[in-house]
Amino acid sequence: MEEAREVRTTCPYCGVGCGVLAEVAADGTTTVRGDSDHPANFGKLCSKGAALGETLGLEGRLLQPEIGGRRAGWDEALDLVAEKFSRAIAEHGPDSVAFYVSGQLLTEDYYVANKLMKGFIGSANIDTNSRLCMASSVAGHRRAFGEDIVPGVYEDFECADLIVLTGSNTAWCHPVLYQRMLAGRRERGTKIVVIDPRRTATADECDLHLALDPGTDVLLFNGLLAHLVQAGKIDADFIRGSTSGFDAAAALASADAPSITRVAKACGLAGADVETFYHIFADIERTVTVYSQGVNQSAHGTDKVNAIINCHLATGRIGKPGMGPFSVTGQPNAMGGREVGGLANQLAAHMDFAGEANIDRVSRFWNAPNIARRGGLKAVDMFQAVADGRIKSLWVMGTNPAVSMPDASRVRAALAKCDFVVVSDLTRTDTTRYADVLMPAAGWGEKDGTVTNSERRISRQRPFLPPPGEAKADWCIICDVAARMGFGEAFGYQSPAEIFREHAALSAFENRGERLFDLGGLADLTDEDYSALAPRHWPASERGEQQMRLFGDGRFPTPDGRARFVPVRQEATAFTVGTGYPLALNTGRLRDQWHTMTRTGNVPRLMANAPEPAVDLHPADAAAHHLRDGDLARLSTRFGFVRARVRVSDAQRRGQAFMPMHWSGQFAARASAGLLSSPIIDPHSGQPELKHVPVRILREETGWAGVLVTRRDIRPTGFVHWSRHAVEGGWVYELTGAEPPDQGILLSRNQLGVQRQDQLLEYTDRRGLAYRAAVIDDGGAMAEALLVAAPDQLPARDWLVSLLATRQKLSTADRHALLSGRSPVPMPAIGRVVCACFHIGANQLASAVASGCDSLEAIGSTLRAGTNCGSCRSEIRAIIGKGRPQAAE
């Protein structure tokens, strides 16, 4: 038995880049906690990060290569991949192949994938799911600064006197950062303004919420720029000495937004609120504007980014403590991918294809005379090229485009018809079903390398578990294919440290300060130094110490050293809400889920808060469409349809709907937001419009409902709708159909896993409208249970779920109770889980409020709820608000 050990690593979820301590016990079990010494989180973790230890099981993991669905050896799989890619290149040219990669890759993985495609295959057809996340920020930074630079650091959130959060539900999506913002509010009175069409958990604790109409961000910030000019609140010296293009940008802003009244009307806001925001911004020097997917995921996302940056340049609020525009990324290594050229329009090390000198420089460094000489296909265009046959061979690494891409039905059809599809991943997904070759990749806890977070801080991901089965590191798989394609000399790496050194050396190669991205000071790290590398910012050049904030000296990496104002105007949305599609659909994240739930969906406590796919509607819209809370609805756009449960919420504005983006075919029948989303893209960044698409919504008529509680991992068929969520010991499947209940019973009964008839207990009522059954294992415990009834008539299932978890031998009374559908003894239910960190339910919170806990502090003291990542605070506050009158009585 091994000795217990603790490994310092980095969380694999969002771009905050939290430090994690993984403690591996002598028996191999792993627990995680926040690293109090890591400067990104100082020991804090969100609900997802805190549950990382619960994602390390091997259920569903890919453990060996497969070819055409059969098990294969690595040599056979790698030989076939190399042969198919080489043949496509020989017959159709290098642009006939493509890689679609992921912000989940480590920087070293990203580097060798980019080097293989652009340097040696000779095509730039490598793009990343980060295109869906932050490409508009990249394009906006490059237009304004000359390079993709986030100038600020997380400390600025605690130094600021004003934080503007636009298009960012930070309380849920980056809760550790949000707690740092709230700490600044408590300690220095920092004001927080939230700009978001929805009233989110982030808006719950702000000083001003601007619920603007979707897509009107450019107009709002153009109006701000015009106001700053009119009020004389600009920094004329900074503009004159460090920028260019101000007059044109200010003139267009004034023409686009001539008055606060016009801005307010066009944005759907109250004039007084717009005026308040403009005065606050104008008067408070220490201002940080934080933006995320609500800005980026737009057909005009780049213009939105530049409208924000323009306001900071105009006031000289950039690169100084508590000041600056701040793009917060969604993935753990979106920034690392940007550094190595993981986007199709980049080359490597913050160089691009715009200048022949860049191409020549990278070609000489890599000794790659066949290097790509122009940008490649961005994500949406890449899958269109797959669909029309221009791309013959596609390699998907660590991502799930069959779910996450917009117009996902078209993407799935493209994958199905592609000549040759390779997928390397941890687990089976909606995308792996299209793979001709499936290769098992190492996952978090097994991988070794670096990631870069949203503040340009490089941190190590260190392994503490061996790769299971035959899984390999991504960089190793890529290098093995490269060698078989004849490029072995350039890809003979023996370790990720060796790759990192080359990446760092390229960043410094012939870089005389023109590019701020410079890791030259790390290019000679020994293996031991790399292993022990502490979290640090870049630049880290040979010429000086690492730099935290950038641009504070008023110098920018443009040819003339000046930042550029970019004139932008408000443009119309790609599609107009109206006849046939009367609602505007917005998509986004839930607080406890990650991407397409390949990890978080298997953790019971992370599924407990929102166990089913749902669509949020304003009460008036629900009434107008004859929908009630809990109804099954069919949502349709020009691109496809999905089904989801209705959640009536006054946090939604009238005329708008919201649906989470997480559900895939692994967790529901047809609930992927990608099936509804528009493939319209930003002309500058190539990022698709995922935040606004016109939708129609209709009530789905159902005749029965069922619930299957089981240990088995299955995919039901033949139902109008199903969804599932993890519970302790197994899964709960929600089933429904349009048939009468008696037919629903027959359909549902077919899902039972009965080996012998003596294992089955079942009961059907005299009218044939209600059914209850249980399967008993050889040890006398319940293996699964099925309840079927008319809609809204199902018994509670809490007791059944508890039986599944305990696997206790059933008594005679228990068996009778199973058929009655009720627990033999009263069983208090905690209710829907509100605090995932400490597994505290709504009923527990309501009881505490009734007992006198009338504040967040009192709830935290009594139940601990809300005291860790804080992302449940808004829900707790709502329960307190509802419970106060009852408590008073």
N, C-alpha and C positions, 0 to 999 in steps of 0.2 A: 504494500500500500504506500502511495506517495505521501510526502509531507504536505501539510497545508501551506498555501502560498497566496500572496496578494499581488496582483498585477495592475499597474497604472495604465489606463487606456482612455479612449475617447468614445462618446456615444455615437451610434450609427444613424441617428434620426436627423433632426433639422440642422440648419446652418449655425445654430448657436455654438456648437462644438463643445459641449460640456465634458469635463473630465469625469471619468468613472473609475472607481476602484473595484476590481473583480476579485473576490476572495474565493479561491478554490479549496474546498475542504479535502481532507485526506481520502474521503470516499468518492471524490470527484464532483460532488455537488457544488454549485456556484451561486453565490449571492453577490449582489451589486449594491453600491452606495455611491453617493456623490463624492468627488475628490475635493476636499476642502482647500487644497493647495492650488487647484487649477484656476487661473485668473478669469475664465469665462463664467464659471458658475459658483465658485467658492463653496462647493459641497451640495448645492441645490440640484435636484433633478425633477423633471416633470413626471406625470403619471406614466408616460410611456417609458422614459428612461429608468424609472424606479422598478419597472416590471421586466427589464431586460433579462434578468436571470430566469424568467419564466418562458423565454422564447428559445431556449437552447436545446430543447428536446429534438429528437430525430424523427418525430412523426412528420411524414410528408416530405422529408429531405430526399433529394436526388443523391444516390450513393454510388452509381456507376454510369458510365457512358451508355447511350442507347442509339441505335441506328434503326430507323423505321419502326420504333416501338419495341425492338428486341434488345436484350443486353449485349453489349459489345465491349471489347478491350480498348484501352486508350490508343494503342498503336493503330488499330483499325479505324477508330473514329477520327483521329488526327490526320491519318493518311487520306481519308475520304474528304475531309474539309479542305485540306491543301490541294488535293487533286481537282475538286470541283471549282474552287476559286481560281486556280491556275488555268483551268480549261476555259472558264468564262472570260478571263482576261485575254487569253491567247486568241479566242474566237471573236470577242466583241469589244475588246479594249478595257482599260482599267476602270472606266466609269460604269462598267456593267456590274460592279460589285460594290457593296456598302457595309459599313458597320453602324449599328444603332446602339449606343452605349448609355452609361448611367452615372448620375451623381452619387450613386452608392459605391462606385469603384474608388479605390484608393488612388492617390496621385501617381504612384508607380505603375499601377495597372493602366491608367489613362495614358500615361506617357508612352508606353510601348505600343498600345493600340493605335495612337495617333501617329507614332513613328512608322509603324508598319504600313498603315493605309496611305498616308501622305508622302512619306519618304521613299518607300520601296515598292508598294503596289503602284504608286504614281497617280492616285486620285485623292481628292479631298472629300469623298463621300463617306465621311464619318461625322455623325451628329449625335446628340445626347438628349435624354429626357429633360435635361436642364434647359433646353430650348423652350420647353413648356413653362418654365419656372422664372428665369431671370434674364433671358436674352435681351429684353427691352432695356434693362438696366445697363447691360454691357454696351449696347448701341448708344444709349444716352450718355454714358460716361465717355465713350470714345468721341462722340461729337463735341462734348463740352470740354473735356480734359485732354484729349489726344490719346488717352490710354484708359483701359478698364480699371479704374481706381475707386475704391471706397475710402474716402479720406479720413473718416473718423474711427473711433474705438468705443468699446462698450462703456468705458468710464465717462464718456460724454453724456450718457443718460443720467448719471448721478451729478454731473456738473451743470446741466441745463436748467434754465428757469422756465423754458417752454419746450414741450415736446409735442410735435404735430404727428399724429399717426394717421396715415392715409392709405386706404386699401390694405389694412393690416389688422387682423383680429389677433393682436399680439398676446392677449391673455390666454388664448387657446393654442395658438400656433407656435409661439415662442414664449411660454410662460415664465421661464427663468429670467429672460430679459425684462419681461413686464414687471416682475417683482423688483428688479433693479430700478425701474422707472418709478414704481410706487414708493420705493425707499427714498428716492430723491424728492418725491412729493411730500413725504412725511418730514424729512429732515430740512428741506430748504424751501418748501412751498411751491415746488415746480407745478406749473399749470399744464394740463393735458387736454389737447383738442383732438377729437376723433372724427375723421372724415370717412364715412362708410354708409352705403344705402341702408344697411341693416343696423338695428340696435343690438350689437353683439355684447359678449361678456366684457370686451375691452371698453365699450362705450358706457358700461355700467358704472365705472369709477372715474369718469372724465369730468372736466369743467365745462366743456362745450362739445355737443355732438352735432355735426352737420350731416344729415341724412340726405345727401345730394342724389339726384337722378343718376342712374348708371351711365357712365361714359362722359360725364360733363367735367371731369377733373381739369382738363386743359383750360377751360373757361374760368373755373374758380381761381386757378393760380395765375392766369393772365390778368384777371381782375386784381389779384393781390399785387402783381408787379406794377400795374397801372396805378394802383393806390399808393404804393411806395414812392413812385416817381412824383405823383401829385402832392403827397404829403411832405416831400423833401426828406424822406427817410432812407435815401440811398447813400452808399459810401463812394463819393465821387473820386476820391484819391485812389481807392482800390480799383475802381472801374477804369480809370485813366491809366494806371500803372501796370495792371495785371490782367486786363481782359481786352477783348475785341468784340465788335458787333452789337454793342449795347443799344445804340440808337435805333437800329432796325428792329431789334427784339422788343424794345419799349414801344415803338410806334405801332407794331402789329398788335401787341397786347392791348394798347389803348383803343385801337380800332375794333378789336375783337370783343373787348369788355369795356365799353365806354362809361358805364356807371354801375354802381352797386345794385341799383334797382334792376337793371337788365341782367346782371349776373345772377341775382337771386331768383328772378323769374325763370330764367333758362335752366338753372340748376335745380329748381323745385325746392328752394330754401326760403326761409323768412329773411327779409332784408336786414332786420335787426341782428340776426345771427351772423350773417356775412359781414356786416359792419363790425361787429364785436371781434370776429376772427381777424379781420384786417388790422384793426387797431392794436390787438394783442401782439400780433406778429411784428408790426411796425415798431412797437414800443419796447419789446423785450429782446435785448441783444443776444443773450445766450439761448439760441434756438436750434433744436435738432428736428429735422423732418424725416421720419422713419416711414419707408414705404415698402410694400411687398407685392403679393400677387394681384391684389385689387388694382394696382397701377400697371404692373407688367403684363398681365394676361388680357391683352386688349389689342384690337386692330390698330389702335393709335397709342400703344404703350410707350414707345420711344418718345413721342411728343409729350406725353404726360411727365415722363422722367425729366425731360429738358425744361418743361414749364416749372417744375419744382426747383431744379438746379439754378435756373435763371434768377429766381427770387433770392437764393442764397448768394449768388455772385453779385447781385445788385446791392446787397447790404454788406458784402465782405465777410459774411458769416460762414467761413469754411476753413477747416484745418486748425481751428483753435479750440481750446477746452469748452465743451458744451455747445459747440456750433457745427453745423454742416448737414448736407443731405446724406441719408444713410439707407442704403439698400440692404434689407435683411433677406437672406436666401433661405430657400425651403429645404435644401438637401445638405447632407453632412459634408459633401465635397464638391458642391457646385463651383466653389471658388477654385479648388484645385484643378478641376476640369478646364476652367477658363485659363489657368496659368499654362497648362501644357498644350493648349490648342484643341480641346475636345469638341469645339464647335466647328461646323463645316466651313465657316468663313474666316477662321483663324488659322494661323500656321503653327507656331509654337512659341512659348516664352514671351507672350504678348506681342508677337510679330504677326503680320497679316500678309495677304497677297497683293496689297496695293502697290508695294514697291519692289522692283526687281532685286534691289540690294538685299531685302529680307530673304527672298527665295534663295538667292545665291549664298547668303550667309548660312542658312540652315542646311542647305545642300552640302556645303563644304564641311560643316561640323559633323553631319551624319555620314559623310562620304556616300551621298545618295544622289547620283547624277540623274536618276529617273524621277526626281521629286515632282509632286503636283505643282502646277504653275498658276492655278486659279482656284477660287473657292468651289466647294462642292454643294451638294443638295442639302438644304435644311430639312428638318424633320417632316413637315407636312408635304413638301415637294418630294422628299425621298420616298415616302410611301405611295405617292402618286406614280412615281417612276417604277416602283415595284408593281403597281396595279397595271400599268400599260406595257410592262415587259421590258423596259429599258434596263432595269436592274435584274440580273439573272440569279445572283447569289447574295444572300443577306445574312449577316451575323448579328444577333441580338444578344447583348451582354447585360445581365442584371437588371432588366426592366421589363415592363408588361404593356407594350403598346396596344395590344388588343383591347385593353381596358382604358388606358390613360390618354390615348390619342383622341383628338376630336374626330367626329364622324367615324366612330369606331367600327361601324358595320363595313364601311369601305376599306378600312385598314385590315379587318379580318378577311375580307374577300381577296385583298391583295396578297396577304400571307398565304392563303389557300392556293393561289394560282402561281406563286413564285416557284421558279425551277428548283431552287435549293435554299432551304432555311436552316440555319444553325442557331441554337439557343444555348447559352451557358448561364446557369442560374442555380439557386439553392434548392428550389422546390418547384413543383408543378404549378403552372399558372394558366390563365386563359391563352397565353401566347405559346407556351410549350407544346400545346396540342398540334401546332402547325409545324413543329420541328422535324426535319428529316434526320438531323443529328442533335442529340441532347447531351450536354456535357455538364457534369456536376462541379460546381464552383465552391470554394471555401467561403464561409460566412463570417459574420462578426464573432470575435472571440477566437477565430482560427486564422484570420488574415493578419499580415504584418506590413505596415507601411505608414503613410502620413495622410492627413487631411488638412484642409485649410478652411477656417470658419469665416463668418461674415465680416469680421474685423481684421482680416488678413493674418490671422494667427495660425501658424502651423503647429499641429499636435500629432502625436504618435498614436496610431492604433496598434496595440501589441497583442500577440496571441497568448491565450491561456488555456486553449483546448486544442487537441490534435484534429485535423480535418477528418470527418467521418468517412467510412467506406473508402472510395477511391477519389474523393473530391480533391481538387487542386486549386491553388491560387490563380486568379485571373491572369496575372502577368506571366505565370509559367505556362498556362494553356496557350496564350497568344504567342509566346516565344517558341513553343513547340511547333505551332502551325507555321510560323515565319521560317523556321529552320527547314521544314519540309517543302516550303515554297522556294528554297534556294537562297535564303537570306540569313543563314545561320551565323555568319561571322558578325553581323551587326546586332544579333539578338542572343548572344551567348552569355547572358547575365546569370550569375550564380546566386544573387540575393537581391531583395528590394533595396538594400543600402547602396548597392552598385548602381542601380537605376536612378536612385535619388541623386547620387553624386553627378551623374551625367546630366540629369535635368537641371541641377544647380549650375553646372558648368556652362550649359547652353544659355542660361539666362544671363550670364556674365560675358559670353563670347562676343567680342567686338562691341560691347555695350559701354560707351563712354558717357553714361548718364542720360542718354536719349530715352531709355526705358527705365521707369522706376522699378519695375519688377526685376529684381536682381538678387540672386541667392549666392553670388560668388563667394561670400564668406563661409558658405557651408559646403563648397564643392570638394573640399579635402577632408571631410569628416571620415574618421576611421569607423570600422564596423561597431566598435565599442561606443564611440561618440554618437553614432546614429541610434544605437539601441537606447542610449540614455538621454537622447535629445529632449530638452524641456520645451514646453509651449513657448513660441516666440513669433513676433510679427515679422513680416517682410516690409520693406527691403532689408536685406542682410548682405550688403555688398562687402567686397574686400576693402573698400575705402573707408568704412566707418561702422559704427554700432547700428544695431537695428533701430528703425524709426517707428514711432507709434503713429501720431497724426501726420498727415501729409498736406501739402499746399499752404501750410501756415506761413511760409516765406513769400507767398505770392507768385511762385514760379510753378509752371505747369509743363508737362512733357509734350508740348506742341512745337512745331518748328520755330515759332517766334517766342516761345516761353509764356504765352498768354492763354488764359482760359477763354473759351468761345461762348458767347451768348448765341443761342439758337432760336431764331424767330419761329414761333409755332402758333397755330390757330385752332380753335375748336372745330372739329369735323363731325359730321353726322355719323351715327352708329351704322354698322354694316347692314342691319336688318331693322325694320320698323315694326314695333308692336301694333297690332291692329286686327282687322277682320280675319277671323280664322285662328289667329294666334294672339290672344288678348293680354297675355301676361309676359313679363320679362323674367326669364330664368337666370339666376345667379348660381354658381357652383363654388364649393370650397371645402374646407376641412372641418372635421370634428376634433375635439380636444384630445381624445384618447386613442385615435386611430392614425395610421401612417400609410400613405399612398394606397395601394390596392390590398392592404391588410394581410399580406403574405406572412408577416410576423405578428402584428398586434391582434389580428383576427383569431389567433389560436389561444389568446390569454383571456380567461373568463372575466377577470375584473376589469379589463379594458373594453370588453363587449357589453358590460352590464348597464352602462349609462344610456347607450343608444343601440339596442340589439337588432333593430330592423331598419332597412332603408326607408327613409321618410322624406316627404317634401313639406316645407314650411309655407303656410299661407296666412295672410291676414284674415281675421274673422269675416270681414265684409266680402272678400273674394271667395272664401269658402262657402258662405251663404249664397252668393250669386251663382256658384257652380253646383249648388245642392250637395255640398260635401260637409261631413261632420268629422270631428276628430276621430282618428282611427280607421276611417274608411280606406278602402283600397282604391287608388286612383291610377288612371292611365294618362301619362304625359307624352305629348307628341310635339316634335318640331319638324322642320323640313328634312331633317337628317335621320330620324328614327323615333322609336318610342321606348318607354320603360314603364314599369309599375312600381309604386311605392305607397306606403301608408301616409295618410294626411296627418299633419301636425299643425293644428290651428294655433297661431302665435301672434300676439300684437307687436312682437319685435319686428315683424315684417311690415314693410310699407305696402299700402294698397297698390294693386297692379303689378306686384312683384312676387316671385317665388324663389325659394332657396332649396338646393338639394346637395347633399354631400357627395364628394367625388370618389369615395373609397370602395363601394361595393363592386364586386366582380362576379363572374359565373361560379367562383368557388364558394360564394356565400349567399347568392340569391339567383333566382331564375333569370330575371332581366331587369337589372337595377343600376347599370353602369351609366353614370352621367356622360361618359364619352360618347354614348349612343345618341345623345341629344345635341352635343356641342357642335359649334360651327367651325369649319376648317378655314375660315377667312383669317388672313394673317396680317400682321404689321409689315408694311413694305420695307422698313429699315431693319428690323430685328428678325423677321420670320416667325415671331411668336404668335400663336393663334389666340383668337378671341374666345376665352373660356368663361367670361364673366357676364355675358349678355347674349341671350338668344330668345327670340319670341317663341312662346310655348302655348299649347292648348291643354286643358286638363278636364277630364271627364271621370265621373264615378264609374268604377268597374263593378258591375253587378255580380255578387257572389251568392251561392246557395248554401254553402257550408264552410266550416272552418275546422281545422284539425291541428293537433300538436303532437309531435313525436319526440319523446325523450329517449335518447339512445347512446350507447357507447360507440356505435359504428359511425364511420366517416363515409357518408353516401352522397349521391347527387340525385335527388328525386326527379322523376319524369312524369309527364302526363297531367300536370297541374297548371291552372291559370297562373298561380304564383306560389313560390316558396321562398323562404329565407331561413338561414340558420345562424345560431350564435353559440359560442363555446360556453360550457359550464364545467364545474368541477366533475371530472370523470367522464365527460362526453360532450354531447351536443343536444340542443333543442331546435327542432325543425318546425317552423310555422308553415302550414299547408292550407291552401284554399282553392276552390273551384266554383264554376258557374252551375254545376249540376245540382239536383236535389240532394239532400243529405244521405239518402239511402245509396245513391250512386257514389257519393263522396266516400262513404264507408268502404265500399268495394275497392275504390282506387287507393285509399289510404292503407287498407289492410294488406295490400300487396307489398307495402314497404317494410312490413315487419320481418325481422330476421329470425324465422322459426326453423329450427333444425328438426325438432320432434314435436308431435302434437301434444305430448304430455308436458311440454314446457309452456304451453299457451293457456292463459286465463283470458276469457273474453265475455263481454256482456253487451247485448243489444236491447234497447227498450222495446216495448210492445209495438210501438208505431214505426219502428225501424228508423228513427230520426236521430238517435244518439247511440254512440258506441264507445266502449272502453275495453282496452285489452292490455295485457302485460305479458312479457316473456321472462321466464324465470331460468336462471342459469343452473348448472349442475350443483352449485353450492347453495342453492336456495335463495339467492339474492336477485333483485330485479335487474335484468339486463337492458330492458327498454319498456316503454309504456306508450300507448297511443290513445288519444282522446279525440273524438269527432262529434260535432253537434252543429246545430244551426248557428249562423253568425251571432256573435255576442252571447252565446249560451255555454261556452266552454267552462268547465270548473277550473279553479286555480291549480297551478302546476308546481308550486313551491315545494310541496312535500315530495312529489315525484323526483324533482331535481335533487333534493337532499338524499333520497334513497340511492340515486345513481352515484352520488359522490361517496357515500359511506359503504356501499356494497354489503350492507348488513343482511343477514339471513332473515327472511320474512316470517313472521308468526302467522297463525291462522287468521287472527284479527287484521293483520296487515293485508293479507290476500283478499279478504272481504272488502277492506277499505279501498284497495286498488280498483275493484269493480264498481264501487260507489263513487269513485272519483274524489273522495275526501279523506283527509288525514284522520286516523282513529283518535287522535288527541288534538286539541287546539294548538296551532303552530303559528306563532307570530312571524310575520314576514317583514323583512327590513325595507321592502319596497324597492323601487328603481334606484340603483346605485347612483348617488350624486358625487361622492368623494371617492374616486378610484384609488387614490393613494392609500387610504385607510379603510376602504370598503364600507362606507357609511351610506345607508339608504335613506330615501325620502321619509319613510315612516319613522325611522329613528330620529331624524332631524325634527319632524313635526312634533314628536313626543317631547323632545328636549325643549322646543319652543313653548309647548303647553305647560312645561314644568318651570318656566321662567327664564330660559335662555333667550334673551331678546336682542342679542347683538352677535356679530361675527366673532368677537373676542370671547364671549361666553360660550358659544358653540365650540370654538377651538379649544377652550380650556376643558370642556366637558367631554367632547367626542374626538378631538384632534382634527376634525374635518376642516379643510381650508387652510391648514397651517403648513403644508409642504409647498407644493407648486402654486397653490392659490387659484388654479383655473376653475375651480368649482364655486368660487366665492359669490358670483352673481346668482347662481341657482340657490345657494344657501340663503342669500339675502331675500330672494323672492319667497322662499318658504317661511322665513321670519316674518315678512310682510303679510303673508296670508294668515299666519298663525297668531299674530298679535291680538286681534279681537277675541278669538276663542280663549287665549290665555288670560285676557282681562276679565272674561266672564267667570 
